[in-house]
């Protein structure tokens, strides 16, 4: 419809949910007096229409010509209210666009929009010859189709004050008038989404041609839909706009934010200075600020009584059914024309506002200045200087229909009584529970909120499991069962925490060997025999290493007892292990090794009395040979069988009097030579083991095998 297209620019959709044609008789009195017709129509809407068919706003389109130049009328800032959310429109043109523009204009007044005047300096992107803007005081052909900058500002200010609390509720698509159509922007039966016409669709989750979801999309519309997926339950989707509004949260099952809910009418607000009404905290002070600006405040009660008892345009309780100004009785005086003090010199609302000041003498002397106003905003707008419905007019008293009535008429106390003191009652008469209590009656632990607004807190699975267990424990018949469940749960949580904190250590132990090769060498207590000589084995030289610093001038030579294969660190060896293990060097079994002094040791300790040397070394002294050089890469006459990858554990006794394994060996030693003092560098031949003297029986093997003695400790070396 036309009106819907006008309001799309303001991010508002106007959906037609009902249409009545009075062909037999009028259901409410309709006359040429626009004020009387508006009053009668709004009363009929409240009593008859609203209970039958829920709606946000109703407009009467009539063929009756109103008096003067009025072609429409609507109360300002009355959208969503029960008493005044509506207007009347005269069908003044054969072109349906004419009635549509007037209806959009009156809806604008309901939204809080004022007329576009030169004094306000409103900007309109349409010139007068092209129709101007919708909220101009008068209209003609061509008809306006856009809103001005002033209208947008007025709408934003009204929404901030709480006007239009019902606008967030999506209408039922089944009740939409006009039939189903893909591309109208409403997701109707058989449609997964609807983003409008293909040329205007910008939704990446919806196919505008077929009104179906694209690919793996779960949703396409709604404040609880993000990146084509549903948001988690408990995610805030609509904040509260004022002290009388309630927040809404995603349910986790729908892409749409729940319908807007607010505090039940009659809840105290603004430090008990007012009461909530239609989601707005209505007070005399706020209305004075709206009319007179900052610094304004309500006048004493005597001002309301004296001024509003006159029954004239400057002091009254509205108009009666005959269109005459009604006098206010003393009880209802604070529900008539608003009386203020302070503020600006003249009213800040409208350009035709008239300031009405009244001086009231006091019996004890002095005077009180009362400031009222008569604001003429046009023939289509009632006087905004009247006290708004729902305003507090006394202790436990509120203004309704220009009468000061008891707040109990709303039934707020009865509704709040079922919330067990842990929540408040919303406008749908359901409990809105605190954060840790569960609806509908706030008597059990839960996630807060109401059945209308969704859960207030994120529904964490871990918290849910804990809550379920605690709920079962609370209802368990056996105390023993309850204790067992709680102990088990706590134990599991502690174990999970330990695993999480020690996860790095556990992974290191899981993927590392039980013992490194060096740790094995350190823990071995048995010996290994010398491998037999194989002349046919292939020689594999050990890589050269950098020569270490020269040892001391005193060189002591002793036979070395090491494995035939080099002691290479395993692939998973870590450098920090060197801090705990002694340093070893790979040596050939037939090569002598210089003994190095330990740290802080000036001389070598004496050999034990029973220490025996191999016969070949008992009377030999070291030949004066130059410094170390590795042998040329050629096939030696013989060598030991070697395995560079994985040394086998010792199984047989080694030669007697070996060099203690815990002694620190010289650095830079290779498998084919040793480092000695000297200035030159010449090859060192592999020494041969000589035959023993005649007084020692020859062994059956070329190399003697003597009984094994345990290796000496560091001090013995």
Secondary structure per residue as TSV (DSSP state, phi and psi in degrees):
chain	resnum	aa	ss	phi	psi
A	1	X	-	360.0	163.9
A	2	X	H	-62.9	-45.3
A	3	X	H	-61.1	-39.4
A	4	X	H	-61.9	-41.3
A	5	X	H	-66.5	-35.5
A	6	X	H	-62.7	-43.8
A	7	X	H	-84.5	-8.5
A	8	X	H	-62.6	-31.9
A	9	X	T	-65.2	-20.8
A	10	X	T	-99.2	11.3
A	11	X	T	64.4	35.0
A	12	X	-	-125.6	134.4
A	13	X	-	-107.9	136.7
A	14	X	-	-112.9	109.9
A	15	X	-	-109.6	131.2
A	16	X	-	-86.3	117.3
A	17	X	-	-110.6	-4.8
A	18	X	-	-167.3	149.1
A	19	X	-	-146.0	125.1
A	20	X	-	-119.0	133.7
A	21	X	-	-114.4	116.4
A	22	X	-	-88.8	96.1
A	23	X	-	-96.5	-23.5
A	24	X	S	-94.2	-52.6
A	25	X	-	-156.6	159.2
A	26	X	-	-76.8	137.5
A	27	X	S	-86.9	-6.2
A	28	X	S	-147.7	152.4
A	29	X	-	-62.2	128.5
A	30	X	-	-123.7	119.2
A	31	X	-	-126.2	-179.4
A	32	X	S	-78.1	-10.3
A	33	X	-	-81.6	112.1
A	34	X	H	-64.5	-34.8
A	35	X	H	-65.3	-45.4
A	36	X	H	-66.5	-43.0
A	37	X	H	-61.9	-43.0
A	38	X	H	-62.6	-43.8
A	39	X	H	-62.9	-44.4
A	40	X	H	-68.0	-39.4
A	41	X	H	-66.5	-41.6
A	42	X	H	-66.0	-35.4
A	43	X	H	-66.1	-43.6
A	44	X	H	-62.6	-40.7
A	45	X	I	-60.0	-45.7
A	46	X	I	-65.6	-41.6
A	47	X	I	-86.4	-40.3
A	48	X	I	-105.7	-52.7
A	49	X	I	-75.2	-46.9
A	50	X	H	-61.2	-42.1
A	51	X	H	-66.2	-28.3
A	52	X	H	-79.7	-42.2
A	53	X	S	-139.4	107.8
A	54	X	-	-61.4	137.9
A	55	X	-	-159.6	168.7
A	56	X	S	-94.4	-34.5
A	57	X	-	-155.3	146.8
A	58	X	E	-130.6	137.6
A	59	X	E	-125.9	133.2
A	60	X	E	-96.9	120.4
A	61	X	E	-103.9	116.5
A	62	X	E	-124.8	151.0
A	63	X	-	-90.7	-1.0
A	64	X	S	-76.4	131.7
A	65	X	-	-82.3	127.4
A	66	X	-	-82.7	160.9
A	67	X	S	-66.2	147.6
A	68	X	T	71.8	-144.6
A	69	X	T	-101.5	10.2
A	70	X	-	-74.0	127.8
A	71	X	-	-118.6	3.0
A	72	X	E	-174.9	160.0
A	73	X	E	-158.1	142.8
A	74	X	E	-159.2	144.3
A	75	X	-	-68.2	145.1
A	76	X	T	-86.2	145.7
A	77	X	T	53.3	47.2
A	78	X	-	-122.0	8.7
A	79	X	T	-58.8	135.1
A	80	X	T	77.6	-3.6
A	81	X	-	-77.9	154.9
A	82	X	T	-74.2	-35.7
A	83	X	T	-86.7	-33.8
A	84	X	T	-132.4	14.0
A	85	X	-	-83.0	82.5
A	86	X	E	178.5	-178.1
A	87	X	E	-167.9	175.5
A	88	X	E	-123.8	144.9
A	89	X	E	-135.7	134.3
A	90	X	E	-94.9	132.0
A	91	X	-	-80.3	92.3
A	92	X	-	-103.0	2.2
A	93	X	-	-142.2	148.5
A	94	X	S	-70.5	-23.8
A	95	X	S	-81.0	122.2
A	96	X	H	-59.9	-20.8
A	97	X	H	-63.9	-29.4
A	98	X	H	-64.0	-47.7
A	99	X	H	-66.9	-33.6
A	100	X	H	-65.2	-40.8
A	101	X	H	-66.6	-41.6
A	102	X	H	-64.9	-41.2
A	103	X	H	-63.1	-41.1
A	104	X	H	-64.5	-34.4
A	105	X	H	-64.9	-46.9
A	106	X	H	-68.8	-35.6
A	107	X	H	-60.0	-37.0
A	108	X	H	-60.5	-39.5
A	109	X	H	-63.8	-41.6
A	110	X	H	-59.0	-33.4
A	111	X	H	-78.5	-9.9
A	112	X	T	102.1	11.4
A	113	X	-	-83.3	136.4
A	114	X	-	-99.9	174.2
A	115	X	-	-70.0	147.9
A	116	X	B	-83.1	113.9
A	117	X	-	-124.5	163.8
A	118	X	T	-65.9	-34.0
A	119	X	T	-64.2	-30.7
A	120	X	T	-80.2	-15.4
A	121	X	T	66.4	40.9
A	122	X	-	-77.5	142.0
A	123	X	-	-99.6	130.9
A	124	X	-	-130.5	126.3
A	125	X	S	-77.7	-3.8
A	126	X	S	-109.0	128.3
A	127	X	-	-73.4	167.8
A	128	X	G	-63.1	-39.5
A	129	X	G	-68.7	-13.1
A	130	X	G	-105.5	11.3
A	131	X	T	112.8	-25.2
A	132	X	-	71.9	-150.8
A	133	X	B	-112.1	162.1
A	134	X	T	-65.2	-35.6
A	135	X	T	-91.6	21.9
A	136	X	B	-69.1	147.5
A	137	X	S	-58.9	-34.6
A	138	X	S	-131.3	154.3
A	139	X	-	-133.8	161.6
A	140	X	-	-158.3	-164.8
A	141	X	S	-98.7	136.7
A	142	X	S	-70.7	152.0
A	143	X	-	-77.3	143.9
A	144	X	-	-73.5	152.1
A	145	X	-	-136.1	4.5
A	146	X	B	-129.9	163.1
A	147	X	-	-104.0	149.2
A	148	X	-	-85.5	173.9
A	149	X	H	-65.9	-34.0
A	150	X	H	-64.4	-39.5
A	151	X	H	-63.6	-39.8
A	152	X	H	-66.7	-39.1
A	153	X	H	-67.6	-41.4
A	154	X	H	-62.7	-40.8
A	155	X	H	-64.0	-44.3
A	156	X	H	-62.8	-41.0
A	157	X	H	-65.7	-38.1
A	158	X	H	-67.9	-42.0
A	159	X	H	-64.9	-34.7
A	160	X	H	-66.2	-30.7
A	161	X	H	-80.5	-9.4
A	162	X	T	107.3	2.6
A	163	X	T	-69.8	135.8
A	164	X	T	85.4	39.0
A	165	X	G	-66.8	-18.8
A	166	X	G	-89.2	-2.3
A	167	X	G	-73.6	-15.8
A	168	X	G	-85.6	-2.5
A	169	X	S	-92.6	122.0
A	170	X	-	-73.0	135.5
A	171	X	-	-74.1	155.7
A	172	X	-	-69.2	125.8
A	173	X	G	-66.4	-22.3
A	174	X	G	-71.2	-21.9
A	175	X	G	-99.9	2.0
A	176	X	-	-65.6	136.5
A	177	X	T	-92.1	135.5
A	178	X	T	119.4	-6.5
A	179	X	-	90.6	166.2
A	180	X	-	-89.3	143.0
A	181	X	-	-157.9	130.8
A	182	X	T	-75.6	120.9
A	183	X	T	114.8	0.3
A	184	X	S	-88.4	-1.6
A	185	X	S	88.9	0.3
A	186	X	S	-114.9	130.5
A	187	X	-	-79.3	105.6
A	188	X	-	-105.0	-178.7
A	189	X	T	-60.5	131.5
A	190	X	T	89.3	-5.3
A	191	X	-	-108.2	140.0
A	192	X	S	-90.5	-25.6
A	193	X	-	-161.8	166.9
A	194	X	-	-157.8	105.8
A	195	X	-	-106.0	20.4
A	196	X	S	92.8	-165.6
A	197	X	S	-67.3	152.9
A	198	X	T	-55.9	-34.5
A	199	X	T	-75.1	-18.5
A	200	X	T	-107.6	-5.4
A	201	X	-	-75.8	128.1
A	202	X	-	-122.4	13.3
A	203	X	-	-85.0	121.5
A	204	X	T	-75.8	-8.8
A	205	X	T	-101.4	-9.2
A	206	X	E	-121.2	139.4
A	207	X	E	-90.2	110.5
A	208	X	T	-68.1	-24.4
A	209	X	T	-76.6	-41.3
A	210	X	T	-105.4	-8.0
A	211	X	T	57.2	42.3
A	212	X	E	-124.3	160.8
A	213	X	E	-75.3	148.2
A	214	X	-	-89.3	140.2
A	215	X	T	50.7	-126.3
A	216	X	T	-95.9	19.0
A	217	X	-	-64.9	139.1
A	218	X	S	-99.0	-28.4
A	219	X	-	-150.9	167.0
A	220	X	-	-136.4	-22.8
A	221	X	S	-127.4	164.4
A	222	X	S	103.9	154.2
A	223	X	T	-75.4	-11.9
A	224	X	T	-103.0	19.1
A	225	X	E	-119.3	124.5
A	226	X	E	-138.4	126.8
A	227	X	T	54.9	41.4
A	228	X	T	65.6	18.2
A	229	X	E	-130.3	155.9
A	230	X	E	-76.8	141.9
A	231	X	-	-77.9	160.2
A	232	X	-	-68.2	150.7
A	233	X	T	-63.3	136.5
A	234	X	T	96.1	-4.0
A	235	X	-	-75.0	128.8
A	236	X	E	-65.8	125.5
A	237	X	E	-117.3	-15.9
A	238	X	E	-152.0	116.1
A	239	X	-	-76.3	160.0
A	240	X	-	-73.8	135.7
A	241	X	-	-88.9	-19.7
A	242	X	S	-159.7	-175.6
A	243	X	T	-69.1	-15.0
A	244	X	T	-102.0	-1.0
A	245	X	B	-97.6	155.2
A	246	X	-	-117.4	145.1
A	247	X	-	-77.2	158.5
A	248	X	E	-121.5	151.3
A	249	X	E	-133.5	151.5
A	250	X	-	-66.6	145.8
A	251	X	-	-93.3	-14.6
A	252	X	S	84.9	-5.3
A	253	X	S	-118.3	-12.4
A	254	X	-	-133.0	144.8
A	255	X	S	-77.3	-10.8
A	256	X	S	-98.8	143.9
A	257	X	-	-69.9	140.2
A	258	X	-	-56.4	160.1
A	259	X	-	-57.9	145.6
A	260	X	-	-67.4	130.9
A	261	X	-	-127.2	155.4
A	262	X	B	-145.8	175.7
A	263	X	B	-63.9	145.2
A	264	X	-	-58.8	142.4
A	265	X	T	-56.5	133.3
A	266	X	T	105.4	-7.2
A	267	X	-	-67.8	136.2
A	268	X	E	-68.1	145.6
A	269	X	E	-150.6	170.0
A	270	X	T	53.2	55.6
A	271	X	T	55.8	42.1
A	272	X	T	63.6	19.2
A	273	X	T	-88.2	-9.7
A	274	X	E	-153.2	-178.8
A	275	X	E	-128.6	148.1
A	276	X	E	-74.6	136.6
A	277	X	E	-147.8	118.2
A	278	X	T	55.2	36.0
A	279	X	T	81.4	10.1
A	280	X	E	-126.2	139.4
A	281	X	E	-86.9	103.2
A	282	X	E	-90.6	123.9
A	283	X	-	-138.7	155.4
A	284	X	H	-63.0	-37.0
A	285	X	H	-62.6	-43.9
A	286	X	H	-64.5	-37.1
A	287	X	H	-70.7	-34.7
A	288	X	H	-64.8	-39.8
A	289	X	H	-65.3	-37.1
A	290	X	H	-63.8	-36.9
A	291	X	H	-85.3	-38.0
A	292	X	H	-117.3	-2.9
A	293	X	-	87.5	-176.9
A	294	X	T	-62.6	142.9
A	295	X	T	97.5	-11.1
A	296	X	-	-80.3	151.0
A	297	X	E	-148.8	159.3
A	298	X	E	-68.7	146.2
A	299	X	-	-78.7	164.9
A	300	X	-	-60.1	161.6
A	301	X	H	-60.3	-28.3
A	302	X	H	-64.6	-28.6
A	303	X	H	-65.5	-44.0
A	304	X	H	-62.4	-42.0
A	305	X	H	-68.2	-45.0
A	306	X	H	-70.5	-45.5
A	307	X	H	-73.6	-46.0
A	308	X	H	-80.2	-7.2
A	309	X	T	-81.4	-4.7
A	310	X	S	-74.6	-37.2
A	311	X	-	73.1	34.9
A	312	X	B	-120.5	-178.8
A	313	X	T	-60.2	-19.2
A	314	X	T	-99.7	-11.9
A	315	X	B	-156.1	112.3
A	316	X	-	-164.2	176.9
A	317	X	S	-116.4	44.0
A	318	X	-	87.5	-165.8
A	319	X	B	-111.8	148.7
A	320	X	-	-85.2	-173.3
A	321	X	T	-66.7	-18.5
A	322	X	T	-91.4	-2.3
A	323	X	S	88.6	7.5
A	324	X	-	-93.5	151.0
A	325	X	B	-69.9	132.2
A	326	X	-	-96.0	140.1
A	327	X	-	-77.4	150.8
A	328	X	-	-99.2	130.5
A	329	X	-	-75.5	164.5
A	330	X	G	-57.8	-36.0
A	331	X	G	-65.5	-34.9
A	332	X	G	-102.6	12.9
A	333	X	G	-61.2	-37.1
A	334	X	G	-79.2	6.5
A	335	X	G	-109.9	8.5
A	336	X	S	-96.9	-133.9
A	337	X	B	-70.1	136.2
A	338	X	-	-71.4	135.6
A	339	X	-	-119.5	128.6
A	340	X	E	-131.2	173.1
A	341	X	E	-139.9	148.4
A	342	X	S	77.3	-168.6
A	343	X	S	88.1	-157.3
A	344	X	-	-73.8	170.5
A	345	X	S	-71.1	-29.3
A	346	X	S	-138.8	160.5
A	347	X	-	-58.6	143.0
A	348	X	S	-93.8	0.6
A	349	X	S	-106.8	131.1
A	350	X	-	71.8	169.6
A	351	X	S	-108.1	-12.4
A	352	X	S	-109.0	21.2
A	353	X	E	-74.7	139.0
A	354	X	E	-115.2	129.9
A	355	X	E	-86.4	130.2
A	356	X	E	-121.1	110.9
A	357	X	E	-108.5	135.2
A	358	X	E	-128.4	128.3
A	359	X	E	-100.1	122.6
A	360	X	E	-113.2	119.4
A	361	X	E	-75.1	147.6
A	362	X	-	-105.2	152.2
A	363	X	T	-64.9	-36.9
A	364	X	T	-82.8	5.7
A	365	X	S	103.0	155.5
A	366	X	-	88.8	177.8
A	367	X	E	-138.1	158.2
A	368	X	E	-119.3	128.9
A	369	X	E	-92.0	121.5
A	370	X	E	-110.7	132.2
A	371	X	E	-117.5	116.0
A	372	X	E	-115.7	179.9
A	373	X	E	-150.7	150.3
A	374	X	E	-123.0	112.1
A	375	X	E	-107.1	120.4
A	376	X	-	-104.8	103.3
A	377	X	-	-99.2	2.5
A	378	X	-	132.1	165.8
A	379	X	T	-67.9	-17.7
A	380	X	T	-96.8	7.2
A	381	X	S	-130.7	127.4
A	382	X	-	-66.4	168.0
A	383	X	-	-65.9	118.5
A	384	X	T	-79.5	1.2
A	385	X	T	-80.6	-0.7
A	386	X	B	-82.4	147.6
A	387	X	-	-63.1	134.9
A	388	X	-	-75.1	151.9
A	389	X	T	-64.5	143.2
A	390	X	T	90.7	0.0
A	391	X	-	-78.7	140.8
A	392	X	E	-69.3	129.0
A	393	X	E	-119.4	7.3
A	394	X	E	167.2	177.7
A	395	X	T	-64.7	120.8
A	396	X	T	59.2	28.3
A	397	X	E	-127.1	146.4
A	398	X	E	-145.2	148.5
A	399	X	E	-81.9	126.9
A	400	X	E	-144.4	125.2
A	401	X	T	56.4	40.0
A	402	X	T	64.6	21.5
A	403	X	E	-126.2	145.1
A	404	X	E	-90.5	108.6
A	405	X	E	-118.8	162.8
A	406	X	E	-70.2	140.4
A	407	X	G	-66.4	-15.8
A	408	X	G	-64.8	-12.7
A	409	X	G	-62.7	-22.4
A	410	X	G	-81.7	-21.8
A	411	X	-	72.8	26.8
A	412	X	H	-70.4	-35.4
A	413	X	H	-69.5	-38.3
A	414	X	H	-65.6	-38.2
A	415	X	H	-69.4	-43.3
A	416	X	H	-70.5	-21.9
A	417	X	G	-64.9	-24.3
A	418	X	G	-85.6	1.7
A	419	X	G	-94.8	7.0
A	420	X	T	57.1	28.9
A	421	X	T	70.4	11.2
A	422	X	S	-119.3	19.4
A	423	X	E	-170.4	179.3
A	424	X	E	-123.6	166.0
A	425	X	E	-97.0	134.1
A	426	X	B	-95.3	-179.2
A	427	X	T	-68.9	-12.9
A	428	X	T	-97.2	12.7
A	429	X	S	63.8	32.0
A	430	X	-	-115.3	153.8
A	431	X	E	-77.8	131.7
A	432	X	E	-103.0	102.7
A	433	X	E	-81.3	159.9
A	434	X	-	-68.7	172.3
A	435	X	T	-59.6	-29.9
A	436	X	T	-109.9	18.5
A	437	X	E	-126.4	154.0
A	438	X	E	-105.5	135.3
A	439	X	T	-70.6	162.1
A	440	X	T	-92.0	-13.3
A	441	X	T	-120.1	7.9
A	442	X	T	58.1	35.5
A	443	X	-	-105.0	-11.3
A	444	X	E	-123.6	157.0
A	445	X	E	-68.2	145.6
A	446	X	S	-172.9	-150.9
A	447	X	-	-110.2	10.6
A	448	X	-	77.6	-173.4
A	449	X	B	79.2	-161.9
A	450	X	B	-136.8	173.2
A	451	X	T	-70.1	-10.7
A	452	X	T	-98.8	-30.5
A	453	X	T	-105.2	-7.5
A	454	X	B	86.6	170.7
A	455	X	-	-71.4	142.6
A	456	X	S	-77.9	-27.8
A	457	X	S	-114.0	154.4
A	458	X	-	-62.2	132.5
A	459	X	-	-82.0	77.3
A	460	X	-	-67.4	131.8
A	461	X	H	-62.7	-40.2
A	462	X	H	-64.2	-42.1
A	463	X	H	-65.9	-36.7
A	464	X	H	-63.5	-43.8
A	465	X	H	-61.3	-44.1
A	466	X	H	-63.4	-41.8
A	467	X	H	-64.2	-41.4
A	468	X	H	-63.6	-42.7
A	469	X	H	-64.5	-45.1
A	470	X	H	-64.3	-35.7
A	471	X	H	-64.6	-40.3
A	472	X	H	-66.8	-39.8
A	473	X	H	-62.9	-40.0
A	474	X	H	-65.4	-28.6
A	475	X	H	-100.4	3.6
A	476	X	-	-71.8	142.0
A	477	X	S	-79.3	-31.4
A	478	X	-	-101.3	128.1
A	479	X	H	-67.9	-34.2
A	480	X	H	-63.2	-43.1
A	481	X	H	-61.8	-40.6
A	482	X	H	-63.7	-42.7
A	483	X	H	-65.1	-43.1
A	484	X	H	-61.2	-42.4
A	485	X	H	-64.6	-43.2
A	486	X	H	-66.6	-41.7
A	487	X	H	-63.9	-43.4
A	488	X	H	-61.5	-43.8
A	489	X	H	-63.1	-44.4
A	490	X	H	-64.5	-39.8
A	491	X	H	-63.0	-43.0
A	492	X	H	-63.4	-40.1
A	493	X	H	-65.4	-41.3
A	494	X	H	-64.9	-43.7
A	495	X	H	-62.2	-41.7
A	496	X	H	-63.6	-38.4
A	497	X	H	-65.9	-40.7
A	498	X	H	-64.6	-44.5
A	499	X	H	-61.9	-39.7
A	500	X	H	-66.4	-41.9
A	501	X	H	-72.6	-31.7
A	502	X	T	-103.5	22.3
A	503	X	H	-65.2	-34.4
A	504	X	H	-68.0	-43.5
A	505	X	H	-64.8	-40.6
A	506	X	H	-65.2	-40.2
A	507	X	H	-66.2	-38.1
A	508	X	H	-64.9	-41.5
A	509	X	H	-70.2	-32.2
A	510	X	H	-69.9	-38.2
A	511	X	S	-103.2	11.5
A	512	X	S	-112.2	158.9
A	513	X	-	-69.8	159.1
A	514	X	S	-65.3	-40.8
A	515	X	S	-142.8	138.5
A	516	X	-	-75.3	168.9
A	517	X	H	-62.7	-39.7
A	518	X	H	-66.1	-35.6
A	519	X	H	-66.4	-33.1
A	520	X	H	-65.5	-44.8
A	521	X	H	-61.6	-33.8
A	522	X	H	-73.0	-28.9
A	523	X	H	-96.0	-4.5
A	524	X	-	-71.8	134.4
A	525	X	-	-114.8	-4.4
A	526	X	S	-106.4	174.1
A	527	X	-	-114.2	170.9
A	528	X	-	-128.4	137.3
A	529	X	-	-73.5	160.2
A	530	X	-	-75.9	133.9
A	531	X	-	-67.3	144.8
A	532	X	-	-64.5	151.7
A	533	X	E	-76.6	132.5
A	534	X	E	-125.4	114.4
A	535	X	T	-77.5	-18.1
A	536	X	T	-91.9	-6.2
A	537	X	S	-72.3	150.2
A	538	X	-	-81.9	134.9
A	539	X	-	-82.0	133.2
A	540	X	-	-126.0	101.3
A	541	X	-	-69.5	150.7
A	542	X	-	-83.7	140.9
A	543	X	-	-60.9	147.5
A	544	X	-	-68.0	149.2
A	545	X	-	-125.3	157.0
A	546	X	-	-66.5	136.5
A	547	X	-	-66.0	140.7
A	548	X	-	-80.6	173.8
A	549	X	-	-61.8	150.7
A	550	X	-	-64.8	139.2
A	551	X	-	-77.3	-179.4
A	552	X	-	-65.8	162.3
A	553	X	S	-67.1	-24.6
A	554	X	-	-86.1	113.4
A	555	X	-	-110.6	124.2
A	556	X	-	-112.8	127.7
A	557	X	E	-107.9	130.8
A	558	X	E	-138.3	153.5
A	559	X	-	-65.5	143.8
A	560	X	-	-101.6	144.1
A	561	X	-	-124.4	98.6
A	562	X	-	-137.3	166.9
A	563	X	-	-67.9	153.2
A	564	X	S	-68.1	-25.3
A	565	X	S	-98.6	154.3
A	566	X	-	-70.2	147.9
A	567	X	-	-90.9	83.8
A	568	X	-	-90.8	142.9
A	569	X	-	-68.3	147.5
A	570	X	-	-68.7	168.6
A	571	X	T	-65.7	-25.4
A	572	X	T	-100.8	19.8
A	573	X	-	-75.0	135.4
A	574	X	-	-106.2	142.8
A	575	X	G	-64.5	-27.2
A	576	X	G	-70.2	-12.3
A	577	X	G	-69.4	-21.1
A	578	X	G	-65.4	-19.0
A	579	X	G	-72.2	-21.7
A	580	X	T	-107.8	-17.0
A	581	X	S	-112.1	147.7
A	582	X	-	-69.9	156.4
A	583	X	-	-91.7	126.7
A	584	X	-	-117.5	159.9
A	585	X	-	-126.2	139.6
A	586	X	-	-73.3	126.8
A	587	X	-	-136.0	152.9
A	588	X	-	-79.1	148.0
A	589	X	T	-64.8	-27.1
A	590	X	T	-92.8	6.2
A	591	X	S	-106.3	136.9
A	592	X	-	-73.5	161.3
A	593	X	E	-135.6	127.1
A	594	X	E	-68.7	139.2
A	595	X	B	-87.6	127.9
A	596	X	-	-96.6	151.6
A	597	X	-	-82.0	145.6
A	598	X	-	-75.9	166.6
A	599	X	T	-64.4	129.1
A	600	X	T	81.4	6.6
A	601	X	-	-106.9	118.5
A	602	X	-	-85.3	-35.9
A	603	X	S	-133.7	160.5
A	604	X	-	-77.4	146.0
A	605	X	-	-71.4	152.9
A	606	X	-	-67.5	150.2
A	607	X	-	-74.4	150.1
A	608	X	-	-66.9	160.6
A	609	X	T	-63.6	-34.3
A	610	X	T	-92.9	12.2
A	611	X	-	-72.3	134.2
A	612	X	-	-120.6	142.3
A	613	X	-	-105.0	158.0
A	614	X	-	-63.3	145.6
A	615	X	G	-56.5	-34.0
A	616	X	G	-69.4	-15.6
A	617	X	G	-113.9	6.5
A	618	X	S	-73.8	-29.8
A	619	X	S	-127.0	12.0
A	620	X	-	-96.0	142.6
A	621	X	-	-112.1	154.5
A	622	X	-	-66.2	130.4
A	623	X	-	-68.9	146.8
A	624	X	-	-75.2	85.6
A	625	X	-	-110.1	153.6
A	626	X	-	-68.3	-175.0
A	627	X	E	-65.5	173.2
A	628	X	E	-71.8	137.8
A	629	X	E	-141.7	147.0
A	630	X	-	-75.3	152.8
A	631	X	-	-67.7	152.2
A	632	X	-	-64.9	152.3
A	633	X	S	-75.9	84.6
A	634	X	S	-142.9	164.5
A	635	X	-	-71.0	119.0
A	636	X	-	-77.6	165.1
A	637	X	S	-62.4	-33.1
A	638	X	-	-161.7	159.5
A	639	X	E	-157.0	168.6
A	640	X	E	-84.9	153.1
A	641	X	-	-69.0	129.4
A	642	X	-	-126.2	152.6
A	643	X	-	-139.9	109.1
A	644	X	S	-80.5	-14.7
A	645	X	S	-88.8	-51.5
A	646	X	-	-141.3	106.3
A	647	X	-	-69.7	140.4
A	648	X	-	-84.7	147.5
A	649	X	-	-68.1	149.1
A	650	X	-	-67.0	139.8
A	651	X	-	-126.3	-24.2
A	652	X	S	-123.1	162.4
A	653	X	-	-63.0	143.8
A	654	X	-	-92.8	170.8
A	655	X	-	-58.1	154.5
A	656	X	S	-68.4	158.6
A	657	X	S	50.8	56.3
A	658	X	-	-74.1	165.0
A	659	X	-	-74.1	130.3
A	660	X	-	-55.3	134.4
A	661	X	T	-71.1	-18.6
A	662	X	T	-86.6	-3.3
A	663	X	S	-72.8	143.7
A	664	X	-	-78.2	125.7
A	665	X	B	-93.5	159.4
A	666	X	-	-68.1	144.4
A	667	X	T	-78.2	157.7
A	668	X	T	82.0	9.9
A	669	X	-	-84.1	134.5
A	670	X	B	-108.3	179.7
A	671	X	T	-75.1	-9.5
A	672	X	T	-120.7	7.9
A	673	X	B	-167.1	170.3
A	674	X	-	-127.6	158.9
A	675	X	-	-92.1	122.3
A	676	X	-	-127.9	166.4
A	677	X	-	-77.2	145.9
A	678	X	-	162.8	174.7
A	679	X	S	-108.6	-19.7
A	680	X	S	-105.9	-177.0
A	681	X	E	-141.1	106.9
A	682	X	E	-129.6	157.2
A	683	X	E	-64.4	144.6
A	684	X	-	-110.6	120.2
A	685	X	-	-72.1	154.0
A	686	X	-	-73.9	119.4
A	687	X	-	-69.6	146.9
A	688	X	-	-100.4	146.1
A	689	X	-	-78.9	118.2
A	690	X	-	-74.7	164.0
A	691	X	-	-73.1	147.3
A	692	X	-	-72.9	162.8
A	693	X	-	-64.1	165.8
A	694	X	T	-64.7	-28.3
A	695	X	T	-75.5	-4.1
A	696	X	S	-110.5	124.2
A	697	X	-	-62.3	142.5
A	698	X	-	-72.2	138.6
A	699	X	-	-77.3	163.8
A	700	X	S	-74.9	-16.4
A	701	X	S	-114.8	159.3
A	702	X	S	-60.2	-31.4
A	703	X	S	-111.0	129.8
A	704	X	-	-66.8	145.7
A	705	X	-	-116.3	111.6
A	706	X	-	-105.8	160.7
A	707	X	-	-61.1	144.7
A	708	X	-	-81.7	139.2
A	709	X	-	-118.6	143.5
A	710	X	-	-59.3	144.9
A	711	X	-	-64.8	148.4
A	712	X	-	-76.6	156.8
A	713	X	-	-78.3	179.4
A	714	X	T	-61.0	-37.4
A	715	X	T	-70.4	-35.0
A	716	X	T	-69.6	-26.9
A	717	X	-	-72.8	360.0
